[in-house]
Amino acid sequence: MARKKATRAATKPTAETTTESTAETTTESTTEATPATRSARGRSTRTVVRWVAMAVTGVAVVGATGAVAAVGLPWAQALTGDPAAVGPDPARAVAVDPAPATLVCPQPARLPEGADVGDDQFRAAPVQTASTYALAVLGSPEQAPRLSALDGTGGRELARGAAADAAAGGASGSLLLRAQPDAEGPFRAAGALASVTTSGDLRGLAAGACTAPAISQWLVGGSTEVGSSALLVVQNPSERAATVTLDVYGPGGQVALGSNGSFVLGPGESRETRLEAAAPDQRRLAVHVTSSGARVAAALQAQAIDGLVPQGTDLLTPGAAPRRSVAVPGIVSGGQAVDDPHAPQLRMLVPGEEPTTARVSVYGPDGRVYLRGGEEVDLDPGVVTDLPIGGLPEGSYTVVVDADRPLVAAAVSHREGAAADDAVVSGAPYDVAWVAGTAVPEAAASAQAALPGGTRAVLALTAVPADRGEDADPSGQTTAVVRLYGADGAQVAERSVDLEAARSTTVDLAELAGDASAAAVGVEAEDAGVVWSVQLTADDGTDSSGTLVASLPATATVSAPGSVSVHEVDAAG
């Protein structure tokens, strides 16, 4: 037995990353200014610049009616909304089509290359992993959303229903959703992928939300210490190449990655990096993925074993960008003691160069819970810090972190399983569920999440009070409307849920759906401060039920305005 353990631990990953190319690179040409044009620009003493704020894409587009000589203070004042900089010409609304929306799903969970070692009795992957996906666009968009592979091949339309466009099924590779938002209303879309493995090193329920590609993403969670694996997958759904930069943080600060810290990702390509090779022996991880040239999507597969006993697998997707207040909803406590290594833990990182103090508030079914000695935590810049939150009664909790400087946060819950009857090693297996931090809504808002098949879903909601001081006694009540949608696009259930301030509430979505099969859930809150996530469970084939766990974040509704404001600005130079 000892020889087998040593064999598994001695399997060292390589620092090499793998790239799959599924699309051709598009070549573009640019035209340089001629000497005559440059001369004309030099003679210009007055420039009229029209600035269009493209709220849909987040890109500032500048066009000139004359030659541009210089852009100085007047333009800067116009960008900040100073009416005096605009002059007598008022803003004009110009109708535009909203930019297409994209959601990229994480790839199914799998063992990293070279990890499956040993004979049949000690195989790391004795069973196949079953992966499913669910996608939904709520409402009735004019154009049917399309589902395809990352490079756009194999596309098909989602099923059009009375309340939503939806799709669900088995997943074997990358998935991409493209949709055209309606200019007359908000865009509500969500997707998720889940992988279930009932035994072996990958034992667990790994689930992640499909996310919009971005130029900056934070992934908080995972480890690269001995027995742990962290597989980072970056996907480029665009038609342009992207230059991707990785910043990895651990208990000692930022980790030097060398040549693994930057790479070019072509259109339709994905690349995976084994962080245990690039940044080994990091007990706690946080990863910042940035890109230029094109937006990309990133996800982290976290996995751990103790000798030969699996300790959980999950798919981590980006949480909220650094901010001064972060909520982590839907943390599940099994009633573990304070010193239990499998008690829930809160992970925090403050980027930058200045330290800060985090103030931690915990809200459960019976209201606020005070952590002994854990209400305030000193955070050093660039250092990943874990705060145990054991000693809580069994139930679902939301943690809110407030600080004077922006930070990122996430939390992990553990669920103990039962060893199989034919197990050849002792010890109970565990699974883990990472919950990403989110912003606390400052106004009434709606959000949605997809529900992959083969899992049971519970909605965990909390009405976070605005006053989170130690002596605060929040009161009041708000309401959230919960709606379920099937894979055919029909609404299958609806319920109004009363939420008391500073208390967590759960709704069993399987019970709410009844005999119907739900593929998505939408939540509309009547007031500010409502945060939520979806807790997923699955069975591992033993007599114990619900021992495989995961969590899905809410995907916020986005605005897709059908017009932009245009200002004419005089910039004398």
C-alpha positions as a Python dict, from the first residue, in 0.01 Angstrom:
ca = {
    (1, 'M'): (0, 0, 0),
    (2, 'A'): (281, 241, 89),
    (3, 'R'): (443, 180, -249),
    (4, 'K'): (124, 279, -430),
    (5, 'K'): (96, 603, -231),
    (6, 'A'): (451, 693, -310),
    (7, 'T'): (392, 623, -677),
    (8, 'R'): (93, 858, -695),
    (9, 'A'): (272, 1134, -508),
    (10, 'A'): (584, 1101, -722),
    (11, 'T'): (397, 1174, -1044),
    (12, 'K'): (522, 1525, -1124),
    (13, 'P'): (342, 1749, -1369),
    (14, 'T'): (530, 1932, -1636),
    (15, 'A'): (520, 2308, -1663),
    (16, 'E'): (426, 2280, -2027),
    (17, 'T'): (86, 2404, -2132),
    (18, 'T'): (-125, 2253, -2405),
    (19, 'T'): (-304, 2446, -2677),
    (20, 'E'): (-584, 2338, -2906),
    (21, 'S'): (-641, 2537, -3225),
    (22, 'T'): (-984, 2516, -3379),
    (23, 'A'): (-1002, 2828, -3589),
    (24, 'E'): (-786, 3016, -3837),
    (25, 'T'): (-631, 3350, -3750),
    (26, 'T'): (-774, 3648, -3930),
    (27, 'T'): (-517, 3882, -4084),
    (28, 'E'): (-589, 4253, -4075),
    (29, 'S'): (-420, 4541, -4256),
    (30, 'T'): (-381, 4901, -4142),
    (31, 'T'): (-322, 5211, -4350),
    (32, 'E'): (-62, 5462, -4232),
    (33, 'A'): (-111, 5838, -4263),
    (34, 'T'): (51, 5999, -4565),
    (35, 'P'): (294, 6292, -4532),
    (36, 'A'): (29, 6524, -4675),
    (37, 'T'): (-217, 6414, -4409),
    (38, 'R'): (38, 6465, -4135),
    (39, 'S'): (109, 6813, -4269),
    (40, 'A'): (-261, 6895, -4266),
    (41, 'R'): (-281, 6776, -3908),
    (42, 'G'): (9, 7001, -3814),
    (43, 'R'): (-162, 7306, -3963),
    (44, 'S'): (-487, 7245, -3782),
    (45, 'T'): (-562, 7487, -3495),
    (46, 'R'): (-917, 7379, -3420),
    (47, 'T'): (-1063, 7034, -3387),
    (48, 'V'): (-1422, 6928, -3346),
    (49, 'V'): (-1442, 6586, -3183),
    (50, 'R'): (-1753, 6380, -3146),
    (51, 'W'): (-1744, 6128, -2866),
    (52, 'V'): (-1981, 5835, -2852),
    (53, 'A'): (-2008, 5643, -2525),
    (54, 'M'): (-2080, 5286, -2619),
    (55, 'A'): (-2238, 5160, -2300),
    (56, 'V'): (-2309, 4816, -2441),
    (57, 'T'): (-1954, 4720, -2525),
    (58, 'G'): (-1766, 4945, -2287),
    (59, 'V'): (-1556, 5089, -2575),
    (60, 'A'): (-1514, 5463, -2636),
    (61, 'V'): (-1539, 5543, -3006),
    (62, 'V'): (-1392, 5871, -3129),
    (63, 'G'): (-1461, 6020, -3470),
    (64, 'A'): (-1332, 6352, -3607),
    (65, 'T'): (-1489, 6594, -3852),
    (66, 'G'): (-1150, 6755, -3907),
    (67, 'A'): (-788, 6664, -3854),
    (68, 'V'): (-700, 6584, -3493),
    (69, 'A'): (-415, 6794, -3359),
    (70, 'A'): (-448, 6749, -2984),
    (71, 'V'): (-703, 6645, -2726),
    (72, 'G'): (-668, 6824, -2397),
    (73, 'L'): (-866, 6937, -2097),
    (74, 'P'): (-1201, 7008, -2272),
    (75, 'W'): (-1231, 6647, -2392),
    (76, 'A'): (-1136, 6515, -2051),
    (77, 'Q'): (-1408, 6730, -1895),
    (78, 'A'): (-1662, 6594, -2141),
    (79, 'L'): (-1564, 6238, -2057),
    (80, 'T'): (-1633, 6304, -1691),
    (81, 'G'): (-1974, 6450, -1768),
    (82, 'D'): (-1900, 6817, -1700),
    (83, 'P'): (-2183, 7008, -1875),
    (84, 'A'): (-1962, 7315, -1909),
    (85, 'A'): (-1730, 7121, -2139),
    (86, 'V'): (-2008, 7032, -2380),
    (87, 'G'): (-2104, 7386, -2472),
    (88, 'P'): (-2438, 7486, -2619),
    (89, 'D'): (-2478, 7162, -2817),
    (90, 'P'): (-2691, 6927, -2602),
    (91, 'A'): (-2650, 6550, -2590),
    (92, 'R'): (-2834, 6362, -2861),
    (93, 'A'): (-2962, 6006, -2843),
    (94, 'V'): (-2858, 5788, -3136),
    (95, 'A'): (-3025, 5453, -3194),
    (96, 'V'): (-2787, 5155, -3209),
    (97, 'D'): (-2818, 4779, -3201),
    (98, 'P'): (-2696, 4625, -2873),
    (99, 'A'): (-2371, 4431, -2905),
    (100, 'P'): (-2405, 4051, -2927),
    (101, 'A'): (-2368, 3871, -2595),
    (102, 'T'): (-2147, 3567, -2536),
    (103, 'L'): (-2130, 3310, -2257),
    (104, 'V'): (-1844, 3059, -2241),
    (105, 'C'): (-1891, 2742, -2036),
    (106, 'P'): (-1607, 2582, -1841),
    (107, 'Q'): (-1477, 2257, -1987),
    (108, 'P'): (-1585, 1929, -1822),
    (109, 'A'): (-1378, 1806, -1530),
    (110, 'R'): (-1103, 1561, -1620),
    (111, 'L'): (-781, 1419, -1481),
    (112, 'P'): (-472, 1612, -1590),
    (113, 'E'): (-245, 1428, -1831),
    (114, 'G'): (-25, 1175, -1657),
    (115, 'A'): (-232, 1166, -1339),
    (116, 'D'): (-391, 823, -1399),
    (117, 'V'): (-125, 583, -1270),
    (118, 'G'): (-126, 246, -1093),
    (119, 'D'): (-284, -94, -1164),
    (120, 'D'): (-657, -166, -1191),
    (121, 'Q'): (-694, -191, -813),
    (122, 'F'): (-554, 157, -757),
    (123, 'R'): (-659, 339, -1073),
    (124, 'A'): (-708, 713, -1037),
    (125, 'A'): (-1005, 704, -1277),
    (126, 'P'): (-1196, 378, -1227),
    (127, 'V'): (-1525, 526, -1359),
    (128, 'Q'): (-1623, 763, -1636),
    (129, 'T'): (-1717, 1123, -1562),
    (130, 'A'): (-2070, 1223, -1666),
    (131, 'S'): (-2105, 1590, -1769),
    (132, 'T'): (-2421, 1787, -1843),
    (133, 'Y'): (-2500, 2146, -1934),
    (134, 'A'): (-2797, 2382, -1921),
    (135, 'L'): (-2844, 2719, -2094),
    (136, 'A'): (-3130, 2966, -2090),
    (137, 'V'): (-3209, 3315, -2220),
    (138, 'L'): (-3514, 3442, -2033),
    (139, 'G'): (-3776, 3645, -2213),
    (140, 'S'): (-3846, 3641, -2586),
    (141, 'P'): (-3550, 3771, -2787),
    (142, 'E'): (-3615, 3849, -3153),
    (143, 'Q'): (-3335, 3621, -3269),
    (144, 'A'): (-3293, 3269, -3138),
    (145, 'P'): (-2969, 3226, -2934),
    (146, 'R'): (-2721, 2973, -3073),
    (147, 'L'): (-2516, 2706, -2900),
    (148, 'S'): (-2187, 2595, -3057),
    (149, 'A'): (-1834, 2478, -2987),
    (150, 'L'): (-1571, 2736, -2892),
    (151, 'D'): (-1470, 2789, -3255),
    (152, 'G'): (-1831, 2833, -3368),
    (153, 'T'): (-1869, 2491, -3531),
    (154, 'G'): (-2162, 2260, -3474),
    (155, 'G'): (-2400, 2546, -3403),
    (156, 'R'): (-2770, 2503, -3334),
    (157, 'E'): (-3049, 2721, -3201),
    (158, 'L'): (-3187, 2689, -2852),
    (159, 'A'): (-3542, 2563, -2809),
    (160, 'R'): (-3784, 2855, -2830),
    (161, 'G'): (-4043, 2857, -2554),
    (162, 'A'): (-4312, 3088, -2427),
    (163, 'A'): (-4099, 3221, -2139),
    (164, 'A'): (-3738, 3147, -2241),
    (165, 'D'): (-3504, 3000, -2499),
    (166, 'A'): (-3332, 2700, -2342),
    (167, 'A'): (-3114, 2396, -2405),
    (168, 'A'): (-2984, 2109, -2192),
    (169, 'G'): (-2796, 1786, -2253),
    (170, 'G'): (-2470, 1598, -2221),
    (171, 'A'): (-2138, 1781, -2254),
    (172, 'S'): (-1806, 1649, -2384),
    (173, 'G'): (-1611, 1963, -2470),
    (174, 'S'): (-1621, 2341, -2490),
    (175, 'L'): (-1959, 2515, -2522),
    (176, 'L'): (-2038, 2867, -2639),
    (177, 'L'): (-2367, 3060, -2629),
    (178, 'R'): (-2418, 3361, -2854),
    (179, 'A'): (-2729, 3575, -2830),
    (180, 'Q'): (-2853, 3910, -2954),
    (181, 'P'): (-2995, 4122, -2670),
    (182, 'D'): (-3319, 4309, -2727),
    (183, 'A'): (-3275, 4686, -2725),
    (184, 'E'): (-3608, 4735, -2547),
    (185, 'G'): (-3538, 4536, -2233),
    (186, 'P'): (-3277, 4382, -2002),
    (187, 'F'): (-3077, 4081, -2114),
    (188, 'R'): (-3121, 3779, -1885),
    (189, 'A'): (-2909, 3476, -1971),
    (190, 'A'): (-2733, 3201, -1775),
    (191, 'G'): (-2551, 2878, -1835),
    (192, 'A'): (-2380, 2610, -1629),
    (193, 'L'): (-2189, 2285, -1668),
    (194, 'A'): (-2164, 2004, -1413),
    (195, 'S'): (-1941, 1694, -1403),
    (196, 'V'): (-2019, 1400, -1172),
    (197, 'T'): (-1756, 1137, -1088),
    (198, 'T'): (-1863, 878, -834),
    (199, 'S'): (-1521, 733, -742),
    (200, 'G'): (-1149, 772, -800),
    (201, 'D'): (-928, 1077, -763),
    (202, 'L'): (-1187, 1297, -938),
    (203, 'R'): (-1470, 1185, -709),
    (204, 'G'): (-1702, 1479, -668),
    (205, 'L'): (-1952, 1713, -825),
    (206, 'A'): (-1767, 1984, -1018),
    (207, 'A'): (-1992, 2263, -1144),
    (208, 'G'): (-1928, 2607, -1286),
    (209, 'A'): (-2129, 2888, -1440),
    (210, 'C'): (-2087, 2991, -1804),
    (211, 'T'): (-1939, 3341, -1799),
    (212, 'A'): (-1901, 3636, -2032),
    (213, 'P'): (-1543, 3677, -2162),
    (214, 'A'): (-1353, 3966, -2003),
    (215, 'I'): (-1015, 4135, -1993),
    (216, 'S'): (-977, 4094, -1615),
    (217, 'Q'): (-1092, 3797, -1406),
    (218, 'W'): (-1026, 3682, -1050),
    (219, 'L'): (-1039, 3315, -950),
    (220, 'V'): (-1014, 3256, -575),
    (221, 'G'): (-967, 2901, -446),
    (222, 'G'): (-772, 2581, -483),
    (223, 'S'): (-423, 2472, -382),
    (224, 'T'): (-102, 2334, -532),
    (225, 'E'): (43, 2168, -222),
    (226, 'V'): (132, 1797, -238),
    (227, 'G'): (-180, 1595, -320),
    (228, 'S'): (-359, 1890, -482),
    (229, 'S'): (-402, 1992, -844),
    (230, 'A'): (-512, 2323, -995),
    (231, 'L'): (-577, 2315, -1369),
    (232, 'L'): (-634, 2661, -1520),
    (233, 'V'): (-814, 2664, -1856),
    (234, 'V'): (-833, 2985, -2061),
    (235, 'Q'): (-1057, 3000, -2371),
    (236, 'N'): (-1068, 3260, -2647),
    (237, 'P'): (-1412, 3276, -2815),
    (238, 'S'): (-1333, 3583, -3027),
    (239, 'E'): (-1204, 3623, -3381),
    (240, 'R'): (-887, 3797, -3263),
    (241, 'A'): (-576, 3672, -3087),
    (242, 'A'): (-539, 3754, -2718),
    (243, 'T'): (-227, 3805, -2511),
    (244, 'V'): (-299, 3650, -2171),
    (245, 'T'): (-113, 3732, -1849),
    (246, 'L'): (-139, 3528, -1528),
    (247, 'D'): (-76, 3660, -1177),
    (248, 'V'): (-81, 3393, -907),
    (249, 'Y'): (-93, 3476, -535),
    (250, 'G'): (-26, 3246, -241),
    (251, 'P'): (33, 3258, 137),
    (252, 'G'): (368, 3432, 80),
    (253, 'G'): (248, 3688, -174),
    (254, 'Q'): (269, 3692, -552),
    (255, 'V'): (439, 3389, -707),
    (256, 'A'): (699, 3423, -983),
    (257, 'L'): (574, 3224, -1286),
    (258, 'G'): (857, 3284, -1531),
    (259, 'S'): (769, 3183, -1886),
    (260, 'N'): (434, 3041, -1771),
    (261, 'G'): (306, 3385, -1680),
    (262, 'S'): (215, 3501, -2032),
    (263, 'F'): (107, 3345, -2359),
    (264, 'V'): (-74, 3422, -2683),
    (265, 'L'): (-410, 3256, -2744),
    (266, 'G'): (-541, 3248, -3100),
    (267, 'P'): (-905, 3275, -3209),
    (268, 'G'): (-1110, 2973, -3103),
    (269, 'E'): (-823, 2831, -2900),
    (270, 'S'): (-806, 2708, -2541),
    (271, 'R'): (-499, 2659, -2326),
    (272, 'E'): (-451, 2481, -1996),
    (273, 'T'): (-183, 2547, -1735),
    (274, 'R'): (-109, 2314, -1446),
    (275, 'L'): (-48, 2555, -1163),
    (276, 'E'): (111, 2285, -946),
    (277, 'A'): (394, 2290, -1198),
    (278, 'A'): (406, 2668, -1251),
    (279, 'A'): (345, 2764, -886),
    (280, 'P'): (405, 2456, -665),
    (281, 'D'): (351, 2416, -290),
    (282, 'Q'): (96, 2696, -251),
    (283, 'R'): (-153, 2596, 17),
    (284, 'R'): (-385, 2880, -77),
    (285, 'L'): (-440, 3022, -426),
    (286, 'A'): (-587, 3325, -598),
    (287, 'V'): (-536, 3382, -971),
    (288, 'H'): (-576, 3702, -1173),
    (289, 'V'): (-619, 3649, -1547),
    (290, 'T'): (-586, 3954, -1773),
    (291, 'S'): (-587, 3977, -2152),
    (292, 'S'): (-527, 4231, -2426),
    (293, 'G'): (-635, 4212, -2788),
    (294, 'A'): (-948, 4010, -2708),
    (295, 'R'): (-1164, 3908, -2415),
    (296, 'V'): (-1115, 3554, -2281),
    (297, 'A'): (-1291, 3321, -2037),
    (298, 'A'): (-1108, 3144, -1753),
    (299, 'A'): (-1195, 2860, -1515),
    (300, 'L'): (-996, 2665, -1256),
    (301, 'Q'): (-1040, 2295, -1183),
    (302, 'A'): (-940, 2227, -821),
    (303, 'Q'): (-883, 1869, -703),
    (304, 'A'): (-725, 1709, -396),
    (305, 'I'): (-645, 1362, -259),
    (306, 'D'): (-513, 1240, 76),
    (307, 'G'): (-291, 946, -14),
    (308, 'L'): (-543, 751, -220),
    (309, 'V'): (-859, 896, -60),
    (310, 'P'): (-1030, 1168, -271),
    (311, 'Q'): (-1081, 1502, -99),
    (312, 'G'): (-1300, 1678, -354),
    (313, 'T'): (-1318, 1834, -699),
    (314, 'D'): (-1477, 2156, -819),
    (315, 'L'): (-1482, 2403, -1108),
    (316, 'L'): (-1409, 2761, -1005),
    (317, 'T'): (-1530, 3047, -1223),
    (318, 'P'): (-1455, 3420, -1177),
    (319, 'G'): (-1613, 3610, -891),
    (320, 'A'): (-1658, 3982, -840),
    (321, 'A'): (-1373, 4217, -924),
    (322, 'P'): (-1192, 4373, -624),
    (323, 'R'): (-1431, 4590, -423),
    (324, 'R'): (-1471, 4714, -69),
    (325, 'S'): (-1775, 4500, 10),
    (326, 'V'): (-1800, 4137, -102),
    (327, 'A'): (-2075, 3887, -19),
    (328, 'V'): (-2028, 3509, -31),
    (329, 'P'): (-2378, 3352, -22),
    (330, 'G'): (-2473, 2989, 25),
    (331, 'I'): (-2189, 2855, 242),
    (332, 'V'): (-2300, 2521, 389),
    (333, 'S'): (-2199, 2422, 742),
    (334, 'G'): (-2230, 2062, 852),
    (335, 'G'): (-2198, 2162, 1218),
    (336, 'Q'): (-1821, 2110, 1226),
    (337, 'A'): (-1622, 2221, 1527),
    (338, 'V'): (-1408, 2534, 1521),
    (339, 'D'): (-1084, 2334, 1490),
    (340, 'D'): (-1217, 2083, 1234),
    (341, 'P'): (-1000, 2103, 918),
    (342, 'H'): (-1315, 2033, 713),
    (343, 'A'): (-1511, 2326, 856),
    (344, 'P'): (-1600, 2601, 606),
    (345, 'Q'): (-1328, 2854, 531),
    (346, 'L'): (-1335, 3207, 396),
    (347, 'R'): (-1050, 3305, 161),
    (348, 'M'): (-952, 3670, 106),
    (349, 'L'): (-694, 3867, -91),
    (350, 'V'): (-635, 4243, -107),
    (351, 'P'): (-443, 4332, -425),
    (352, 'G'): (-212, 4630, -441),
    (353, 'E'): (56, 4745, -202),
    (354, 'E'): (-138, 4862, 104),
    (355, 'P'): (-269, 4645, 390),
    (356, 'T'): (-624, 4666, 519),
    (357, 'T'): (-852, 4524, 786),
    (358, 'A'): (-1147, 4309, 681),
    (359, 'R'): (-1465, 4321, 887),
    (360, 'V'): (-1651, 3989, 861),
    (361, 'S'): (-2027, 3951, 912),
    (362, 'V'): (-2194, 3608, 911),
    (363, 'Y'): (-2570, 3566, 858),
    (364, 'G'): (-2751, 3236, 910),
    (365, 'P'): (-3103, 3097, 946),
    (366, 'D'): (-3135, 3256, 1292),
    (367, 'G'): (-2974, 3589, 1209),
    (368, 'R'): (-2625, 3719, 1259),
    (369, 'V'): (-2364, 3486, 1406),
    (370, 'Y'): (-2052, 3623, 1574),
    (371, 'L'): (-1719, 3450, 1517),
    (372, 'R'): (-1502, 3434, 1824),
    (373, 'G'): (-1201, 3647, 1734),
    (374, 'G'): (-1289, 3645, 1365),
    (375, 'E'): (-1491, 3963, 1321),
    (376, 'E'): (-1182, 4155, 1210),
    (377, 'V'): (-891, 4016, 1008),
    (378, 'D'): (-574, 4200, 915),
    (379, 'L'): (-485, 4145, 549),
    (380, 'D'): (-139, 4203, 406),
    (381, 'P'): (-126, 4313, 41),
    (382, 'G'): (-89, 4030, -210),
    (383, 'V'): (-114, 3760, 60),
    (384, 'V'): (-391, 3498, 38),
    (385, 'T'): (-551, 3455, 381),
    (386, 'D'): (-794, 3187, 503),
    (387, 'L'): (-1034, 3242, 792),
    (388, 'P'): (-1191, 2927, 946),
    (389, 'I'): (-1561, 2971, 1008),
    (390, 'G'): (-1627, 2650, 1201),
    (391, 'G'): (-1843, 2619, 1508),
    (392, 'L'): (-2158, 2716, 1319),
    (393, 'P'): (-2478, 2514, 1360),
    (394, 'E'): (-2575, 2307, 1059),
    (395, 'G'): (-2730, 2519, 786),
    (396, 'S'): (-2671, 2769, 506),
    (397, 'Y'): (-2485, 3096, 568),
    (398, 'T'): (-2383, 3415, 391),
    (399, 'V'): (-2060, 3596, 477),
    (400, 'V'): (-2011, 3966, 397),
    (401, 'V'): (-1662, 4116, 403),
    (402, 'D'): (-1618, 4494, 431),
    (403, 'A'): (-1280, 4666, 407),
    (404, 'D'): (-1126, 5007, 344),
    (405, 'R'): (-949, 4875, 32),
    (406, 'P'): (-1081, 4661, -254),
    (407, 'L'): (-1049, 4287, -206),
    (408, 'V'): (-1162, 3956, -355),
    (409, 'A'): (-1309, 3666, -160),
    (410, 'A'): (-1454, 3316, -184),
    (411, 'A'): (-1543, 3035, 56),
    (412, 'V'): (-1531, 2657, 57),
    (413, 'S'): (-1759, 2401, 220),
    (414, 'H'): (-1681, 2031, 274),
    (415, 'R'): (-1917, 1733, 266),
    (416, 'E'): (-1814, 1397, 410),
    (417, 'G'): (-1899, 1081, 215),
    (418, 'A'): (-1894, 711, 293),
    (419, 'A'): (-1626, 474, 175),
    (420, 'A'): (-1743, 217, -80),
    (421, 'D'): (-1797, -139, 42),
    (422, 'D'): (-1513, -264, -179),
    (423, 'A'): (-1273, 17, -86),
    (424, 'V'): (-914, -105, -45),
    (425, 'V'): (-802, 192, 165),
    (426, 'S'): (-939, 338, 487),
    (427, 'G'): (-1058, 691, 538),
    (428, 'A'): (-1373, 884, 446),
    (429, 'P'): (-1381, 1068, 113),
    (430, 'Y'): (-1484, 1433, 98),
    (431, 'D'): (-1618, 1666, -165),
    (432, 'V'): (-1589, 2046, -174),
    (433, 'A'): (-1802, 2333, -296),
    (434, 'W'): (-1634, 2667, -370),
    (435, 'V'): (-1859, 2975, -356),
    (436, 'A'): (-1736, 3286, -540),
    (437, 'G'): (-1772, 3632, -391),
    (438, 'T'): (-2025, 3871, -541),
    (439, 'A'): (-2121, 4236, -512),
    (440, 'V'): (-2398, 4341, -274),
    (441, 'P'): (-2669, 4495, -499),
    (442, 'E'): (-2730, 4861, -423),
    (443, 'A'): (-3078, 4852, -577),
    (444, 'A'): (-3352, 4607, -656),
    (445, 'A'): (-3215, 4363, -914),
    (446, 'S'): (-3280, 4041, -1099),
    (447, 'A'): (-3045, 3754, -1172),
    (448, 'Q'): (-3060, 3396, -1297),
    (449, 'A'): (-2873, 3065, -1293),
    (450, 'A'): (-2885, 2751, -1505),
    (451, 'L'): (-2950, 2409, -1348),
    (452, 'P'): (-2755, 2119, -1507),
    (453, 'G'): (-2924, 1780, -1517),
    (454, 'G'): (-2830, 1499, -1281),
    (455, 'T'): (-2815, 1732, -980),
    (456, 'R'): (-3052, 1848, -708),
    (457, 'A'): (-3068, 2225, -657),
    (458, 'V'): (-3139, 2435, -348),
    (459, 'L'): (-3161, 2813, -369),
    (460, 'A'): (-2985, 2997, -84),
    (461, 'L'): (-3092, 3362, -38),
    (462, 'T'): (-3001, 3634, 212),
    (463, 'A'): (-3121, 3991, 253),
    (464, 'V'): (-2797, 4165, 353),
    (465, 'P'): (-2858, 4468, 577),
    (466, 'A'): (-2704, 4802, 482),
    (467, 'D'): (-2585, 4858, 840),
    (468, 'R'): (-2342, 4577, 925),
    (469, 'G'): (-2191, 4732, 1234),
    (470, 'E'): (-2122, 4515, 1536),
    (471, 'D'): (-2401, 4680, 1736),
    (472, 'A'): (-2651, 4693, 1449),
    (473, 'D'): (-2990, 4532, 1500),
    (474, 'P'): (-3131, 4505, 1146),
    (475, 'S'): (-3502, 4448, 1097),
    (476, 'G'): (-3751, 4452, 816),
    (477, 'Q'): (-3856, 4221, 538),
    (478, 'T'): (-3841, 4206, 161),
    (479, 'T'): (-3968, 3972, -108),
    (480, 'A'): (-3801, 3784, -390),
    (481, 'V'): (-3994, 3621, -674),
    (482, 'V'): (-3849, 3285, -781),
    (483, 'R'): (-3936, 3141, -1123),
    (484, 'L'): (-3832, 2807, -1272),
    (485, 'Y'): (-3797, 2735, -1645),
    (486, 'G'): (-3784, 2401, -1824),
    (487, 'A'): (-3554, 2291, -2105),
    (488, 'D'): (-3842, 2359, -2348),
    (489, 'G'): (-3852, 2726, -2249),
    (490, 'A'): (-4176, 2707, -2053),
    (491, 'Q'): (-4215, 2847, -1703),
    (492, 'V'): (-4280, 2552, -1473),
    (493, 'A'): (-4315, 2714, -1129),
    (494, 'E'): (-4325, 3045, -943),
    (495, 'R'): (-4308, 3140, -576),
    (496, 'S'): (-4278, 3461, -374),
    (497, 'V'): (-4027, 3420, -92),
    (498, 'D'): (-4031, 3645, 214),
    (499, 'L'): (-3682, 3737, 331),
    (500, 'E'): (-3607, 3878, 675),
    (501, 'A'): (-3312, 4113, 702),
    (502, 'A'): (-2984, 3948, 809),
    (503, 'R'): (-3127, 3595, 783),
    (504, 'S'): (-3057, 3324, 527),
    (505, 'T'): (-3339, 3133, 359),
    (506, 'T'): (-3334, 2822, 139),
    (507, 'V'): (-3578, 2701, -125),
    (508, 'D'): (-3566, 2342, -251),
    (509, 'L'): (-3599, 2394, -627),
    (510, 'A'): (-3663, 2027, -697),
    (511, 'E'): (-3957, 2038, -458),
    (512, 'L'): (-4080, 2362, -615),
    (513, 'A'): (-4062, 2214, -966),
    (514, 'G'): (-4262, 1906, -868),
    (515, 'D'): (-4283, 1661, -1156),
    (516, 'A'): (-4131, 1909, -1401),
    (517, 'S'): (-3762, 1924, -1486),
    (518, 'A'): (-3612, 2270, -1435),
    (519, 'A'): (-3323, 2398, -1650),
    (520, 'A'): (-3297, 2751, -1508),
    (521, 'V'): (-3406, 2968, -1218),
    (522, 'G'): (-3468, 3342, -1216),
    (523, 'V'): (-3488, 3561, -905),
    (524, 'E'): (-3631, 3914, -893),
    (525, 'A'): (-3568, 4103, -570),
    (526, 'E'): (-3791, 4392, -464),
    (527, 'D'): (-3519, 4570, -265),
    (528, 'A'): (-3144, 4617, -252),
    (529, 'G'): (-2907, 4381, -74),
    (530, 'V'): (-3048, 4043, -183),
    (531, 'V'): (-2769, 3796, -268),
    (532, 'W'): (-2803, 3430, -356),
    (533, 'S'): (-2642, 3119, -502),
    (534, 'V'): (-2753, 2769, -598),
    (535, 'Q'): (-2635, 2471, -391),
    (536, 'L'): (-2608, 2153, -599),
    (537, 'T'): (-2587, 1795, -473),
    (538, 'A'): (-2557, 1453, -637),
    (539, 'D'): (-2523, 1092, -521),
    (540, 'D'): (-2199, 894, -538),
    (541, 'G'): (-2354, 547, -569),
    (542, 'T'): (-2327, 458, -199),
    (543, 'D'): (-2608, 439, 55),
    (544, 'S'): (-2545, 802, 150),
    (545, 'S'): (-2735, 1058, -57),
    (546, 'G'): (-2626, 1407, -155),
    (547, 'T'): (-2261, 1354, -64),
    (548, 'L'): (-2132, 1522, -381),
    (549, 'V'): (-2165, 1902, -365),
    (550, 'A'): (-2104, 2215, -570),
    (551, 'S'): (-2226, 2574, -590),
    (552, 'L'): (-2333, 2801, -874),
    (553, 'P'): (-2333, 3181, -856),
    (554, 'A'): (-2612, 3405, -977),
    (555, 'T'): (-2560, 3560, -1321),
    (556, 'A'): (-2669, 3922, -1304),
    (557, 'T'): (-2910, 4071, -1556),
    (558, 'V'): (-2739, 4326, -1780),
    (559, 'S'): (-2877, 4633, -1948),
    (560, 'A'): (-2875, 4641, -2329),
    (561, 'P'): (-2979, 4997, -2419),
    (562, 'G'): (-3089, 5069, -2773),
    (563, 'S'): (-2936, 5417, -2782),
    (564, 'V'): (-2621, 5602, -2682),
    (565, 'S'): (-2557, 5967, -2594),
    (566, 'V'): (-2356, 6174, -2842),
    (567, 'H'): (-2184, 6501, -2748),
    (568, 'E'): (-2011, 6745, -2978),
    (569, 'V'): (-1702, 6883, -2807),
    (570, 'D'): (-1484, 7173, -2921),
    (571, 'A'): (-1122, 7097, -2843),
    (572, 'A'): (-903, 7389, -2942),
    (573, 'G'): (-538, 7305, -2989),
}
